[in-house]
Amino acid sequence: MPKEGLRIDILGTSFTIRADEDPLYLNALLAKYQTTVDSVQKNTGLTDPLKTAIVAGIMLCDELEKQQRKINSSSLQVKQDSKELEQLLLDIITRIDSSLKQNDEN
C-alpha cells in the first residue's frame, strides 16, 4: 500500500506525515488525539502546547495500560475457567468409566 499523507493541525502547529496505514484509520487516531487534547485543555486550563501534548500523551498511555490490564485479566480468567472445565470433564469421564466397569461386572 502506498504511503498516504495525513495533514495534522493541532496545538498551533501544522505538518504532514506519511504512513502505510489506511487514511481512515489515521484520521480516527488523529480525531482521538484531538479529543484528548481538547479534554486536557478544558479540564486543566493548560494553554502551553507542549505541556498539553505531554498530559494528553500520558492520558492515552493510561487508557492503553488499563485496556491491556483488562485484556490480561480476562485472559487469566479464561485460563482458570478452562482448567475448571477440564477438571469437570475429567470427573465426568471418570464417573462414566466407573459406571461402565460396574455394568460390565454385572
LOFIZA-848143 format. One record per atom (N, C-alpha, C): residue in one letter; x, y, z; atom name. Coordinates in steps of 0.02 Angstrom, whole numbers, always signed. Example, Ala and Ser with C-alpha at 12.3 -4.5 7.8 and 13.67 -1.06 7.14 Angstrom:
+--------+--------+--------+--------+-------+
| residu |      X |      Y |      Z | atome |
+--------+--------+--------+--------+-------+
|      a |   +660 |   -284 |   +390 |     N |
|      a |   +615 |   -225 |   +390 |    CA |
|      a |   +660 |   -165 |   +390 |     C |
|      s |   +642 |   -112 |   +354 |     N |
|      s |   +684 |    -53 |   +357 |    CA |
|      s |   +645 |     +2 |   +394 |     C |
+--------+--------+--------+--------+-------+
//
This chain:
+--------+--------+--------+--------+-------+
| residu |      X |      Y |      Z | atome |
+--------+--------+--------+--------+-------+
|      m |    +42 |    -58 |     +0 |     N |
|      m |     +0 |     +0 |     +0 |    CA |
|      m |    +45 |    +62 |     +0 |     C |
|      p |    +32 |   +110 |    -44 |     N |
|      p |    +73 |   +169 |    -45 |    CA |
|      p |    +62 |   +212 |    +16 |     C |
|      k |   +113 |   +249 |    +33 |     N |
|      k |   +108 |   +292 |    +92 |    CA |
|      k |    +60 |   +349 |    +79 |     C |
|      e |    +15 |   +358 |   +126 |     N |
|      e |    -35 |   +411 |   +121 |    CA |
|      e |    -12 |   +470 |   +164 |     C |
|      g |    -31 |   +530 |   +144 |     N |
|      g |    -14 |   +589 |   +183 |    CA |
|      g |    -71 |   +605 |   +231 |     C |
|      l |    -52 |   +624 |   +292 |     N |
|      l |   -101 |   +645 |   +342 |    CA |
|      l |    -82 |   +714 |   +365 |     C |
|      r |   -127 |   +761 |   +353 |     N |
|      r |   -115 |   +830 |   +374 |    CA |
|      r |   -135 |   +837 |   +447 |     C |
|      i |    -89 |   +860 |   +488 |     N |
|      i |   -101 |   +869 |   +559 |    CA |
|      i |    -99 |   +943 |   +575 |     C |
|      d |   -155 |   +968 |   +602 |     N |
|      d |   -160 |  +1037 |   +626 |    CA |
|      d |   -183 |  +1034 |   +698 |     C |
|      i |   -135 |  +1040 |   +744 |     N |
|      i |   -153 |  +1031 |   +814 |    CA |
|      i |   -105 |  +1072 |   +858 |     C |
|      l |   -131 |  +1099 |   +910 |     N |
|      l |    -92 |  +1137 |   +960 |    CA |
|      l |    -48 |  +1191 |   +929 |     C |
|      g |    -76 |  +1224 |   +878 |     N |
|      g |    -41 |  +1280 |   +848 |    CA |
|      g |    +14 |  +1263 |   +799 |     C |
|      t |    +17 |  +1200 |   +779 |     N |
|      t |    +67 |  +1180 |   +730 |    CA |
|      t |    +34 |  +1139 |   +676 |     C |
|      s |    +63 |  +1141 |   +616 |     N |
|      s |    +36 |  +1103 |   +559 |    CA |
|      s |    +93 |  +1069 |   +523 |     C |
|      f |    +81 |  +1007 |   +504 |     N |
|      f |   +129 |   +970 |   +464 |    CA |
|      f |    +95 |   +909 |   +434 |     C |
|      t |   +128 |   +876 |   +388 |     N |
|      t |   +102 |   +817 |   +355 |    CA |
|      t |   +148 |   +759 |   +369 |     C |
|      i |   +119 |   +702 |   +384 |     N |
|      i |   +159 |   +641 |   +392 |    CA |
|      i |   +136 |   +591 |   +339 |     C |
|      r |   +178 |   +544 |   +323 |     N |
|      r |   +161 |   +491 |   +277 |    CA |
|      r |   +166 |   +425 |   +313 |     C |
|      a |   +117 |   +382 |   +300 |     N |
|      a |   +116 |   +316 |   +334 |    CA |
|      a |    +84 |   +265 |   +288 |     C |
|      d |    +99 |   +202 |   +300 |     N |
|      d |    +71 |   +148 |   +260 |    CA |
|      d |     +3 |   +126 |   +284 |     C |
|      e |    -25 |   +161 |   +332 |     N |
|      e |    -90 |   +143 |   +361 |    CA |
|      e |   -147 |   +171 |   +319 |     C |
|      d |   -206 |   +142 |   +330 |     N |
|      d |   -267 |   +165 |   +298 |    CA |
|      d |   -282 |   +237 |   +320 |     C |
|      p |   -296 |   +282 |   +273 |     N |
|      p |   -310 |   +352 |   +291 |    CA |
|      p |   -368 |   +359 |   +340 |     C |
|      l |   -419 |   +317 |   +335 |     N |
|      l |   -474 |   +320 |   +383 |    CA |
|      l |   -451 |   +304 |   +454 |     C |
|      y |   -407 |   +255 |   +459 |     N |
|      y |   -379 |   +237 |   +524 |    CA |
|      y |   -337 |   +294 |   +552 |     C |
|      l |   -295 |   +324 |   +510 |     N |
|      l |   -253 |   +379 |   +533 |    CA |
|      l |   -296 |   +438 |   +555 |     C |
|      n |   -348 |   +453 |   +517 |     N |
|      n |   -392 |   +508 |   +536 |    CA |
|      n |   -428 |   +493 |   +601 |     C |
|      a |   -446 |   +430 |   +612 |     N |
|      a |   -478 |   +411 |   +675 |    CA |
|      a |   -430 |   +420 |   +734 |     C |
|      l |   -367 |   +402 |   +724 |     N |
|      l |   -316 |   +413 |   +776 |    CA |
|      l |   -308 |   +487 |   +791 |     C |
|      l |   -304 |   +526 |   +739 |     N |
|      l |   -295 |   +598 |   +748 |    CA |
|      l |   -356 |   +628 |   +784 |     C |
|      a |   -415 |   +605 |   +766 |     N |
|      a |   -476 |   +630 |   +799 |    CA |
|      a |   -476 |   +611 |   +873 |     C |
|      k |   -454 |   +550 |   +888 |     N |
|      k |   -449 |   +527 |   +958 |    CA |
|      k |   -400 |   +572 |   +997 |     C |
|      y |   -343 |   +586 |   +966 |     N |
|      y |   -293 |   +628 |   +999 |    CA |
|      y |   -320 |   +698 |  +1009 |     C |
|      q |   -354 |   +725 |   +958 |     N |
|      q |   -381 |   +792 |   +963 |    CA |
|      q |   -433 |   +796 |  +1019 |     C |
|      t |   -474 |   +744 |  +1025 |     N |
|      t |   -523 |   +742 |  +1079 |    CA |
|      t |   -489 |   +742 |  +1147 |     C |
|      t |   -435 |   +704 |  +1153 |     N |
|      t |   -397 |   +701 |  +1215 |    CA |
|      t |   -365 |   +769 |  +1231 |     C |
|      v |   -336 |   +801 |  +1180 |     N |
|      v |   -306 |   +867 |  +1189 |    CA |
|      v |   -359 |   +917 |  +1212 |     C |
|      d |   -417 |   +915 |  +1179 |     N |
|      d |   -471 |   +961 |  +1198 |    CA |
|      d |   -493 |   +950 |  +1271 |     C |
|      s |   -496 |   +887 |  +1291 |     N |
|      s |   -515 |   +870 |  +1359 |    CA |
|      s |   -463 |   +896 |  +1409 |     C |
|      v |   -399 |   +887 |  +1393 |     N |
|      v |   -345 |   +912 |  +1436 |    CA |
|      v |   -351 |   +987 |  +1444 |     C |
|      q |   -360 |  +1022 |  +1389 |     N |
|      q |   -363 |  +1095 |  +1393 |    CA |
|      q |   -425 |  +1118 |  +1433 |     C |
|      k |   -481 |  +1084 |  +1422 |     N |
|      k |   -542 |  +1102 |  +1457 |    CA |
|      k |   -537 |  +1089 |  +1532 |     C |
|      n |   -510 |  +1030 |  +1550 |     N |
|      n |   -509 |  +1009 |  +1620 |    CA |
|      n |   -450 |  +1035 |  +1661 |     C |
|      t |   -397 |  +1055 |  +1628 |     N |
|      t |   -338 |  +1078 |  +1665 |    CA |
|      t |   -325 |  +1153 |  +1657 |     C |
|      g |   -353 |  +1182 |  +1606 |     N |
|      g |   -339 |  +1252 |  +1593 |    CA |
|      g |   -270 |  +1264 |  +1562 |     C |
|      l |   -235 |  +1211 |  +1544 |     N |
|      l |   -169 |  +1219 |  +1513 |    CA |
|      l |   -177 |  +1254 |  +1446 |     C |
|      t |   -130 |  +1298 |  +1432 |     N |
|      t |   -129 |  +1332 |  +1367 |    CA |
|      t |    -63 |  +1320 |  +1330 |     C |
|      d |    -13 |  +1299 |  +1367 |     N |
|      d |    +52 |  +1285 |  +1337 |    CA |
|      d |    +47 |  +1221 |  +1295 |     C |
|      p |    +61 |  +1225 |  +1229 |     N |
|      p |    +53 |  +1167 |  +1185 |    CA |
|      p |    +95 |  +1106 |  +1205 |     C |
|      l |   +157 |  +1117 |  +1227 |     N |
|      l |   +199 |  +1062 |  +1246 |    CA |
|      l |   +172 |  +1026 |  +1308 |     C |
|      k |   +153 |  +1064 |  +1358 |     N |
|      k |   +125 |  +1034 |  +1418 |    CA |
|      k |    +60 |   +997 |  +1403 |     C |
|      t |    +18 |  +1028 |  +1361 |     N |
|      t |    -45 |   +996 |  +1342 |    CA |
|      t |    -31 |   +931 |  +1306 |     C |
|      a |    +17 |   +930 |  +1260 |     N |
|      a |    +33 |   +870 |  +1222 |    CA |
|      a |    +59 |   +815 |  +1268 |     C |
|      i |   +100 |   +835 |  +1317 |     N |
|      i |   +127 |   +785 |  +1364 |    CA |
|      i |    +72 |   +755 |  +1407 |     C |
|      v |    +28 |   +796 |  +1434 |     N |
|      v |    -27 |   +771 |  +1475 |    CA |
|      v |    -74 |   +727 |  +1433 |     C |
|      a |    -88 |   +748 |  +1372 |     N |
|      a |   -131 |   +707 |  +1328 |    CA |
|      a |    -98 |   +639 |  +1314 |     C |
|      g |    -33 |   +640 |  +1302 |     N |
|      g |     +3 |   +577 |  +1291 |    CA |
|      g |     +0 |   +531 |  +1351 |     C |
|      i |     +7 |   +560 |  +1411 |     N |
|      i |     +4 |   +520 |  +1472 |    CA |
|      i |    -67 |   +491 |  +1481 |     C |
|      m |   -118 |   +532 |  +1466 |     N |
|      m |   -186 |   +507 |  +1472 |    CA |
|      m |   -199 |   +449 |  +1424 |     C |
|      l |   -174 |   +454 |  +1363 |     N |
|      l |   -184 |   +400 |  +1315 |    CA |
|      l |   -144 |   +338 |  +1335 |     C |
|      c |    -85 |   +347 |  +1363 |     N |
|      c |    -46 |   +290 |  +1388 |    CA |
|      c |    -82 |   +257 |  +1446 |     C |
|      d |   -112 |   +297 |  +1490 |     N |
|      d |   -151 |   +270 |  +1545 |    CA |
|      d |   -210 |   +228 |  +1519 |     C |
|      e |   -244 |   +254 |  +1470 |     N |
|      e |   -301 |   +218 |  +1441 |    CA |
|      e |   -277 |   +152 |  +1410 |     C |
|      l |   -222 |   +154 |  +1374 |     N |
|      l |   -193 |    +94 |  +1343 |    CA |
|      l |   -173 |    +43 |  +1396 |     C |
|      e |   -141 |    +65 |  +1449 |     N |
|      e |   -120 |    +21 |  +1503 |    CA |
|      e |   -180 |    -12 |  +1537 |     C |
|      k |   -232 |    +26 |  +1550 |     N |
|      k |   -292 |     -2 |  +1581 |    CA |
|      k |   -324 |    -54 |  +1536 |     C |
|      q |   -326 |    -41 |  +1471 |     N |
|      q |   -355 |    -90 |  +1425 |    CA |
|      q |   -312 |   -153 |  +1423 |     C |
|      q |   -246 |   -144 |  +1424 |     N |
|      q |   -201 |   -202 |  +1423 |    CA |
|      q |   -210 |   -245 |  +1485 |     C |
|      r |   -216 |   -212 |  +1543 |     N |
|      r |   -227 |   -249 |  +1605 |    CA |
|      r |   -294 |   -285 |  +1603 |     C |
|      k |   -344 |   -253 |  +1575 |     N |
|      k |   -410 |   -284 |  +1569 |    CA |
|      k |   -406 |   -347 |  +1525 |     C |
|      i |   -370 |   -342 |  +1470 |     N |
|      i |   -361 |   -399 |  +1424 |    CA |
|      i |   -323 |   -454 |  +1460 |     C |
|      n |   -269 |   -436 |  +1495 |     N |
|      n |   -229 |   -487 |  +1530 |    CA |
|      n |   -271 |   -521 |  +1584 |     C |
|      s |   -311 |   -482 |  +1619 |     N |
|      s |   -354 |   -509 |  +1672 |    CA |
|      s |   -406 |   -557 |  +1641 |     C |
|      s |   -435 |   -537 |  +1585 |     N |
|      s |   -484 |   -579 |  +1551 |    CA |
|      s |   -451 |   -644 |  +1527 |     C |
|      s |   -390 |   -638 |  +1502 |     N |
|      s |   -354 |   -697 |  +1478 |    CA |
|      s |   -340 |   -745 |  +1536 |     C |
|      l |   -322 |   -718 |  +1594 |     N |
|      l |   -309 |   -759 |  +1653 |    CA |
|      l |   -373 |   -794 |  +1674 |     C |
|      q |   -430 |   -758 |  +1672 |     N |
|      q |   -494 |   -787 |  +1691 |    CA |
|      q |   -512 |   -843 |  +1643 |     C |
|      v |   -500 |   -834 |  +1579 |     N |
|      v |   -514 |   -887 |  +1530 |    CA |
|      v |   -472 |   -948 |  +1544 |     C |
|      k |   -409 |   -939 |  +1561 |     N |
|      k |   -366 |   -995 |  +1578 |    CA |
|      k |   -391 |  -1032 |  +1640 |     C |
|      q |   -413 |   -994 |  +1691 |     N |
|      q |   -439 |  -1025 |  +1751 |    CA |
|      q |   -504 |  -1063 |  +1736 |     C |
|      d |   -547 |  -1032 |  +1696 |     N |
|      d |   -609 |  -1065 |  +1677 |    CA |
|      d |   -595 |  -1129 |  +1637 |     C |
|      s |   -545 |  -1127 |  +1594 |     N |
|      s |   -527 |  -1185 |  +1554 |    CA |
|      s |   -503 |  -1242 |  +1599 |     C |
|      k |   -463 |  -1225 |  +1649 |     N |
|      k |   -439 |  -1277 |  +1696 |    CA |
|      k |   -497 |  -1307 |  +1735 |     C |
|      e |   -544 |  -1266 |  +1756 |     N |
|      e |   -603 |  -1291 |  +1792 |    CA |
|      e |   -644 |  -1336 |  +1747 |     C |
|      l |   -654 |  -1316 |  +1685 |     N |
|      l |   -692 |  -1356 |  +1637 |    CA |
|      l |   -657 |  -1422 |  +1624 |     C |
|      e |   -591 |  -1419 |  +1617 |     N |
|      e |   -553 |  -1481 |  +1606 |    CA |
|      e |   -562 |  -1529 |  +1665 |     C |
|      q |   -559 |  -1502 |  +1726 |     N |
|      q |   -567 |  -1544 |  +1785 |    CA |
|      q |   -637 |  -1574 |  +1787 |     C |
|      l |   -688 |  -1535 |  +1771 |     N |
|      l |   -757 |  -1560 |  +1770 |    CA |
|      l |   -764 |  -1616 |  +1719 |     C |
|      l |   -735 |  -1607 |  +1660 |     N |
|      l |   -738 |  -1658 |  +1608 |    CA |
|      l |   -702 |  -1722 |  +1629 |     C |
|      l |   -645 |  -1714 |  +1661 |     N |
|      l |   -608 |  -1773 |  +1685 |    CA |
|      l |   -649 |  -1810 |  +1738 |     C |
|      d |   -682 |  -1773 |  +1782 |     N |
|      d |   -725 |  -1804 |  +1833 |    CA |
|      d |   -783 |  -1842 |  +1800 |     C |
|      i |   -813 |  -1813 |  +1749 |     N |
|      i |   -868 |  -1846 |  +1714 |    CA |
|      i |   -843 |  -1910 |  +1679 |     C |
|      i |   -785 |  -1906 |  +1647 |     N |
|      i |   -756 |  -1964 |  +1613 |    CA |
|      i |   -742 |  -2020 |  +1664 |     C |
|      t |   -716 |  -2000 |  +1722 |     N |
|      t |   -702 |  -2049 |  +1774 |    CA |
|      t |   -766 |  -2083 |  +1797 |     C |
|      r |   -819 |  -2045 |  +1807 |     N |
|      r |   -884 |  -2073 |  +1828 |    CA |
|      r |   -913 |  -2119 |  +1774 |     C |
|      i |   -906 |  -2099 |  +1712 |     N |
|      i |   -932 |  -2141 |  +1657 |    CA |
|      i |   -892 |  -2207 |  +1655 |     C |
|      d |   -826 |  -2202 |  +1660 |     N |
|      d |   -785 |  -2262 |  +1660 |    CA |
|      d |   -804 |  -2308 |  +1718 |     C |
|      s |   -813 |  -2279 |  +1776 |     N |
|      s |   -832 |  -2317 |  +1835 |    CA |
|      s |   -899 |  -2352 |  +1825 |     C |
|      s |   -946 |  -2315 |  +1797 |     N |
|      s |  -1013 |  -2342 |  +1784 |    CA |
|      s |  -1010 |  -2399 |  +1733 |     C |
|      l |   -969 |  -2390 |  +1681 |     N |
|      l |   -963 |  -2441 |  +1630 |    CA |
|      l |   -930 |  -2505 |  +1659 |     C |
|      k |   -881 |  -2496 |  +1701 |     N |
|      k |   -848 |  -2554 |  +1732 |    CA |
|      k |   -897 |  -2591 |  +1776 |     C |
|      q |   -939 |  -2556 |  +1813 |     N |
|      q |   -989 |  -2588 |  +1856 |    CA |
|      q |  -1039 |  -2627 |  +1814 |     C |
|      n |  -1058 |  -2599 |  +1757 |     N |
|      n |  -1106 |  -2633 |  +1712 |    CA |
|      n |  -1075 |  -2696 |  +1682 |     C |
|      d |  -1010 |  -2692 |  +1666 |     N |
|      d |   -975 |  -2750 |  +1638 |    CA |
|      d |   -970 |  -2807 |  +1690 |     C |
|      e |   -963 |  -2788 |  +1752 |     N |
|      e |   -957 |  -2839 |  +1806 |    CA |
|      e |  -1023 |  -2872 |  +1820 |     C |
|      n |  -1077 |  -2840 |  +1804 |     N |
|      n |  -1144 |  -2868 |  +1818 |    CA |
|      n |  -1165 |  -2909 |  +1761 |     C |
+--------+--------+--------+--------+-------+
//
